[in-house]
Amino acid sequence: MQFAKFLSAAVLVCLVLVGCSDSSVDLDSFSDVPMQHEKVTGIWEGKLGDIRIVLKLSTEGSTLKGSLDSPDQGAMDINIQQVRFDGQNIAVEVASINAIFIARLSNSVDQLDGQWIQNGTTDLVLERVDKPSIRKRLQNPEPPFPYRVSEVTFPGGTQSVSLSGSLTRPGTSEFPVMILVSGSGPQDRDETLMGHKPFWVLADYLARRGIATLRYDDRGVGRSTGDFANATTADFADDANAAINYLRSSVSIDASRIGLIGHSEGGLVVAILGAKREEGLLTCGVMLAGPSVSGTEIHQSQIRDMMEASTFPLPDSTISKVLGLSSEIYPANYLTGTWEERKRLGFELYEKAYERFNILEKVLLGIDGQSNQLAEAIVNPWFSFFLKYDPRTDLSLQQKPILALYGSLDKQVSSKQNIASLQTINNDYIEVQIFSGLNHMFQHAETGLPDEYAIIEETMAPEVLETISAWTLGNC
């Protein structure tokens, strides 16, 4: 699901809150009066458009310090470089995202009226709050529940991994059971993202319609053990295979009716395990925005789609340079040697590609010739496997029913690109459906960009939930 974590390193369009700072603002010109600091300590919250901003200020000796949250973008505890307050006026520098907030404390001392400066100036009012607000997700299940949920623990794909999850069983005596496999990035059993819990919503919906589910924390996440940082998609497929074996050993589960539902990278797990020839391994599989082309193709398409749809679109020439910046580092993954040796080569390749950007592009993109963030993001075990793995072969080998669902506005796994690939594979076992107006999370969206995920109230479109349910009951 979070292929975008690698895109962000590639694009770096002042990631957290779009834009770049106005370097003409000099914080040293603002007075600071330590004895007045207590007037502004605490929690302040407001909105930039639909995006919530939370400013947390405290004192350490005679110094005012703090951090910034953008909860709707999943960015928490962003370090504040410096804060200056003279008893009436405050200036906050957030160097890591090249932003400055300047405001005046209202007479009621409960409001900061100011401006957010980041590639332009936007009015921003922050109000004092006891605690940050929480977006209520209306699709999150509420009791009473007409089904059983059991906490389970089972061996993972290697001896060092123990997986912990929730087995949800309907009240019926016979049922298929679907294992939910999350997208990329460390995910808990609910696939929690920005307050949304899509796997919990899905498990609840399916249970109410006679379908059991097993959802589990990724290795190294929540109550599961193991090393997530050095794991690849192949390792996650081993973990899902271990989940299948666990279910097959249970007397309460029909071993002939076990399937997988994989979201984004989890769709690759469906392809990998569905291609295996072990008798009775899988009955069926559902790919939710699952790639059907190589990681190299996915990554390049993702960069282009997101940059073209961005609030601040860039010219084709600049987009081509960004695509080249990433693609020219890819070869470092094919070097024989240690990870450190591959990272060194990756940074050398980055430095060469960086020189082709002009000064304005470097500022707009926030790229730095001395940063190795992009090289480290691309040259690591997970990304190396991701780039090289092409699911076409495994998808062509499927001999059990597979349902592949895509959203037309998906900017992370392009529906156009991946449906075209599936049509070329032309495997009769694979059924493809596209949903108009849905994003990578299968929410009804406007642009499909990740910055909408949090501000959309819907967690998963009802028509997608119904499609998964009906298809599962008919095919698994």
N, C-alpha and C positions, 0 to 999 in steps of 0.2 A: 504494500500500500504506500510505503513512503519512499518510492524511487526518487522523489523530489529532494530528499536530503542530499543526494549527490548532485542534483541539478543546482541546488542553491549554492554549492561551492563553485559551480561552473559559471553561474550567471552573476551572483554577488551584486544584485541591483539594490544595494543598501537594504539588505534582506528584510529586517523585521518590520520596519515602517517605511514604505517605499520612498526613496529619494536620497539626496545627499545634503550635507550640511552647508549652511552659509558661513564660509570661513571669515566673513567680515565681522562677525560677532566676537568681541574680545571679553571673555569672562573676567579677566584681571581688572577691567574697568568697573566692575561691580563691587560695592563695599560689602564686607562681611562683619557682622557684629555677634560674636559667640553668645553674649548674654541674652540675645533675642531668639536663639535657635529653638527654644521650647515652643514658640508660637506655631511652628510648622511641623514639629515632629508628629508622626502618626501616619495614617493611610489616607491617600487622596485618590479619587477615581473620577474619570470622565470619558468622553468618546471623541475619537477622530473619525468622523463619519459614523460607520457602524462598528468600528473597532474600539473595544474597551482599552483604556490605559490606566494602569494602577501605579501610583508613585508611593513608595514607602520610605519614610525619612526617620532617622534616629540620630542620636548624638554619641560621640565617642570622645570623651574629654572635652576639648574646646572645638572639636571638628564636627561639622554636620555631614552626615553620609547617608547613603541610601541605595535603593535598587528600583528597577522599573520592570513591570510585568505587562505583557500584551497577551492576556489569556486566550483571546480569540484566535491568535496565531500560534498558540502553543509555545510562546517565548516567555520564560519565567526567570526572575532574578537576574535581569540584565544589569551589569555593573554600571554604576554612575561614577564618572571620572571625578567630578567635583560639584559641590553645591555652595552657593554663596547667598546669604540672606542678611539684609540690613535692618530687619524689623518691619519692613513694608514690602520690599521688592525681593524676588527670588530669581536666581539663575541656576539652571541645572544642565550640566553637560553630560551627554551619554555618548562618549567617544566611539564605542564599539559599533554603533549604528549611525555615527556622524550626525547626531541630532542635538539640538539645544532647546530647552523650554525656559521661557522668560515670562514671569507673571507678577501680579500685584495682589497682596493679601487683602481681602475685603474687610470692611469695618467689622463685620460679624465674626471674623477670623475663621469662618467655615468654608471659604471659597477662595480659590486662586484663579484670577482672571488673567489669561495670558495668551501667548502665541507659541506654537510649535514650529520650529525652524528646521526644515529638512527639505532641500531642493525646492525652496519657496517657503512661504509663511502661511500657516493655518491657525485660525482662532481655536483655542483649547481652554475650556473651563474645567477645573478639577474641584470636586467637593469633598470635604472631610467625611470619612465613613468609619464605622467601627470595624468592618471587615469587608473585603472585596465581594462584589455581587457574584452570583452563580446563575448561569443560564439554565433554565429548567428545560429538560428534554422531554417533551410530552409523550414520546413513544417508549420511554423507559418503562418497563413492566411494573405494575403495581399489584400487590396481593389483594385478594386471595388468589393463589395459583392452583389451577386444576391439574397439576402434574407433580411429579416427584423430582427433586434435585438432590443429588448425592455428591459430596466431595470425594474425589478419587485421586490416588497416586499410583503411578506405574513407571516401570523402567523406560528410559528414553532410548535414543538410537545408539548410544555408547554407554559403557559402564559408568562413566562419570556424570551421566545425566539422569535425573529423576524428574518426571513431569507431574505437575499437579493441575487438576482441572475439575470441571463440573460436568457430571453426567445427568442430563435432563431426560426423563422418561414420561411419556404420556400415560394416561390411565387405562389405555387399551391393552389387551393381552398380546397382540401381535403388532409389530411396528418395524419400519426400517430405522437405522441409526446413521446419522451423517456426522462425520468428524469435521470440525471447522478449523481451517488452517489460515493463519493470518498473513498479512502482507509484510513487506520488508520493514526493518527496524524492530527494536525490542517491543513486543506487544504482549499485553496481558490477555487473559482468556476472553475478555469482552471486546478486544481490539479497541480499547479506549483511545479516542482521539478528540481533543478539544471539547471534552464534555460529552461527546457522543459515545455510545456503547453499541455499535452495530451488531456484534455477535450475540449480545444479550437479547437485543430486540429480535434478532433472527431466531434464536433458540426458543424464545417465548412463543413467537408466532407459529413455529413448526410444531412445538409440543401441543399447542391447542388444536392442532389439526392431525394429530396422531403420528408425529415423526419425532424420534428421539435424536438428541445431539450430544456429542462430546466436544467440549471446548476446553483448551488448556493454556496455561501460561507458557510462553516461549521459554526455551532453556535459558537459565540465568535471569529470568524475570519472575517477579512475584514469589510464589512458593516453589517454583521449579528451580532445580540446580543445574549447574553446567556453565560453560563459557560461551556467551553469545557473541562477543566481539570477534572471535576468530572462526566463527561458524559460517558455512556457505549454504546455498540452497540445497545442495546434496545432503548436507547434515540435517536440514529441516525436513527433507523427504524421509530420512532415516527415522526421525522422531515421529512423523506421521505414520510411518510403517509400524513403529512400535505401538502406536495408539491402536492401529488395526489389530495387531496381535493380542493386545490387552483385551479388546472387545471380543475377539474370537474365543478367548479363553473363559469368557463369562457365560454361565449357564442361563442367564436371563436375556441374552442377546442372540438373535438369529444370525449366525455367521454368514449366511447366504444373502444378507440384506444390509451390507455395510458399504457406505459410500463416503466421498469427500466433497466438501464445499471449500474451495480455496479462493481467497480474495487477492488479486494482484499477484505478488510473488507466490502466494499460496496456489494460484492457478498453475504455476510451473510445477508445483508438487503434484497436482492432479495429473499433469502430463507425464511426469516421471514415473509415478506409481501405476498409472493406468497402462503404461507400456510394458509393465512386467508381466511375465507369463505364468506366475504361480497360480495354481487353481484356487479359486475362491478368494483371491486377495481383495479385489474390489468389485462391487456390483455396478456402481455408477459414479459419476463425478460431475460437479458443477464448477465451472470457471467463472468467477465474477471479475471482469476486467483482467483476465489472464493473458499474458503475452503469448503470441504465436510466432514471434520473430525473435532474432537474437537480441541480447542485451545491448550490443553496440547499436543496432537499429533503433531499439526502444529509447536509449539515452539521447541519441541525436534528434529523434522526433520530439521527445519531451522538451528538450531545450528550445527547439524552434517553436513549437506550439505555445509554450508558456511565454516566450518573449514576444511573439506576434500578438498574443492576446493581452499583454500587460497594459496597465494603465498608462505607462510611459513607453509606447512602442518605439523600437529602434529601427534604423534603416537596414535594409537587407545586407548591405556591406558589413555592418557591425555584427549582425547576427551570424553571418558566415565566418567572421573572425572568431566569435565565441565558440561556434561549432568546431572550428579548427583547433582552438585552444584545448578542447577536450580530446578530440580525435588524435591529436599529435602526441598525447600522453599515453594513449592506449597501448602502443607497442611495448611500453615498459613492463606490461603484464606478461609478455611472452619471453622475457629474459630469464634464462636459467640462473639461479643464484638465490641469495637470501632476500627477504622482504626489504631489509635496509638497502641492499644494492639496487633493487628495483625502484625504491623510493628516490634514491639519489639520481638514477637515470630519469625518472619521472620529473623531478625538479629541473634537471638540465633541459629537458624537452619543453617544460613550461616556460623557462626563462627565454628560450629562443622564440616561442610563439608569442610571448608577452610583448616583445619588441615591435611587433607589427601594429599594435594599437597606438592611436595618437593620444595626445594628452587629454582631450575632451572625453574620449571613450574610456580612458583609464579612470577618470573621475566619475563619470556616469555609472560605470560598472562596478566601481569600488575595488578594482583589482590592483594588486601590489606586486611588484617584481621580486620582492624579498619574501613573500608569503609562500609557504609550501602546502597550504590548506587543500588546494585542488589536487595536487599531486598525491597527497596522502589519502584523499577521499577515493581517488580512482585506482591507486596502486595498493590495494589491500586484498586479503583472501576472498571476501565476499564479492567485491566488485570484479575481481579477476575472473571468478567463476561466472558471474552474471554476464560479463562481456562475451565470454567464449561459448556459453551454453546457447544452443539453438534448439528450441522445442519442436521444430518442424518434424524431425525424425521420430521423436516419441509420439507426437500427435498423429502421425501417419500410421502408427502401430496400434492405435486404440481399437479394441474389439469389444468394449463395453460402452453403453450409452453415455455420452458427454453432452452437457448443455453449456454453451458458451454465451454469456451475457455481457453486453457492452452499453455504455452511455454515449450518446452522440456528442456530448460536451466534454468528454474526458480528455484532460490535457496531460495526464500522466501515462496512460496506455491508450493510444489513439485507436478509436473504433474503426476508422477508415483503414488504417495500416494493418491492423490485426485481423479484421474480417476478410480483407483481401487475401491475406496469407492463408487463412483457413479455407477459403474458396479454392485456392491453388492446391492445397493439400487434398481437398475433395474426399474426405473420409466420411462415408455414410453414417458412421456411428456418432458423428459430431453434429449437433443441432445448434444453430446460431440465431440469436435474437438481439436486436438493437432497440434501445429505448430512447426516444427523442427527448431532448432537454434535460437529460440526467448527466451528472458528473462522475468522477472516479469513485466517489462514495455512494453512488446511486441515489443521490438527492436531486430534487428539482432545482435547477440552478440558472443563473443568468449568464455567466461567463465560463464556468467550469474551472476557474483557477482555484488553487488550494486556499487562497485567502478568503474564499466564501464558505468553506466547510463549517467554520465555527458559527458564523452569523446566520446560517440556514437553520431554522428550527427543526426541520425534518431530519431524522437519522437515516431512514431508508424508505424509498418510495413504496407505497402499498402495492402497486402493480408488480414490482419486482419480488416482493415477499410472496405474493399470491402465485406468481409464475414458478418460483422455486418450489413452493409447497406442492402445487398441482403436478409439476413435472416429476418431483421426487416420488410421490405416491404412485405415479403411473409407470415409473422406470426403475425403481430401486427395490 
